[in-house]
Amino acid sequence: MKECPMCGETMRLVTRDQADRVPGTGQTTTREVREWICPECDYWEEAENTEE
């Protein structure tokens, strides 16, 4: 659990896949991104590797 620094509501830890294009090629790579998201004010920040 984490508190939003903007509005004080409880933030949620969300995991999603992000596709990145490789410059100079037509290839894309996919990586897993973990973010803390506030459902009330749309504030977000990337989660640290040690946070769960």
C-alpha positions in Angstrom: 0.0 0.0 0.0 1.2 3.5 -0.8 -0.4 6.9 -0.3 -0.7 9.3 -3.2 1.5 12.5 -2.6 -1.0 14.6 -4.6 -4.4 13.8 -3.1 -3.7 11.3 -0.2 -5.7 8.4 -1.6 -4.5 4.8 -1.7 -2.5 4.0 -4.8 -2.6 0.6 -6.6 0.4 -1.3 -8.0 -0.3 -2.2 -11.6 1.8 -4.4 -13.9 1.6 -4.0 -17.7 3.6 -4.8 -20.9 5.2 -1.9 -22.8 6.4 -2.3 -26.4 9.5 -0.3 -27.4 10.7 0.1 -30.9 14.4 -0.6 -31.6 15.9 2.4 -33.5 17.1 1.6 -37.0 15.1 -1.6 -37.3 11.5 -2.6 -37.6 11.7 -4.7 -34.4 10.0 -4.1 -31.2 10.9 -5.4 -27.7 8.4 -5.9 -24.9 9.2 -5.3 -21.3 7.1 -5.5 -18.1 6.5 -2.2 -16.3 5.3 -1.9 -12.7 3.7 1.4 -11.8 1.9 2.9 -8.8 -1.3 4.5 -10.0 -3.8 6.7 -8.1 -7.4 6.0 -9.3 -8.6 9.4 -8.0 -6.3 11.9 -9.5 -4.4 9.9 -12.2 -1.0 10.5 -10.6 1.5 7.7 -11.3 5.1 6.7 -10.7 7.3 3.8 -11.6 7.7 1.2 -8.9 11.1 0.3 -7.5 12.3 -3.2 -8.1 12.1 -3.9 -4.4 8.5 -2.7 -3.9 5.6 -5.1 -3.8 
